[in-house]
Every structure is written in C-alpha cells, then in structure tokens.
Amino acid sequence: MRIAVNGTSQELPAEVESVQDLVSTLALAQEQVAVEHNGAIVRRAAWPKVALADGDVVEIVTLVGGG
C-alpha cells in the first residue's frame, strides 16, 4: 500500500493496517504526536480503528515542549 505521510509518498509493509500501526512503525512516541487522516484529526483512542488504504493522506505533527 502506498500513502502520503507529511507530503512524502511511502510504501508501507502489509502489516501496517491502521493509524496505530503506522505510528508504531515510524517509531514515534504516541504521547507526543497528533495525526490527521484524509483531512480529519484522529483522536488517539481511535487510532487502532482507523484503517489505512492505498492513496490515503496522513499528516503527523510532533509536539515539542519548551519555553
């Protein structure tokens, strides 16, 4: 399956089926990211239920603390 992640086309392994799988595959700290799937923000609790499909567009924003 091929999707766009932050504007870059990526080929995903067959085992990546959901937003949760994608975040894990990218080795991102779940507590520090926000995900948008096809223009809609996805709540963290819904990540396992949101299926990815060929051609999807995902934006992932990493939260950075500081002051």
N, C-alpha and C positions, 0 to 999 in steps of 0.2 A: 504494500500500500504506500502511496506517495501523498504526503500532506505538506502544507507550508507552515513552518514554525518561525515566527518572528520574521516573516518575509523571505525565508530561505526554504527551498524545496528540499524535503528529506524523505528518503526511502526508509520505511520502518519495518522491523522484523515482524513476522507473522504473529508472534505472541503479544504484540502491543495492540490491544483492542479497545482500551478506554483512556480517558484523560489521566486517570490514576496510573495506568501502565506507562504512559508517556512521561509523566513527571518522574516516576521511578527510574525509567530507562535513561533519562537525561541526568540522573543523579542530582536532582535539585532538592533542597531542604523544603519539605512540604509547608512548613510553617512560614516560610519566607517568600512564597510566590502567590501571585494571582493569575488566574487563567481565563482567557476569553476563547470561546469555541464558536466559530462561524458568526461572530459579531455579538454573542451573548456571554455575559460574565457567568462563570460556573462556580457555584459555591463548593467549597472543599468537600462537604458531605455528599455531594452529587458526583464527584469525580469518578468513582467506580461505576456509576450507572450511565455516564455519558460515553456512548460508543463513538469511535473514530471511523471515518470512511474515507476512501480514496477521494482526493481533491479537497478535503477539509482545510480550513484556515484556522490556525491556533496562534494566539499571541500569549506569551508568558512574560510577566513582569516580576522581576526580583525586587523585593523590598529591602531597602538599605537604611539602617539606623545611623544616627549621628547627631551632631548638634554643634 
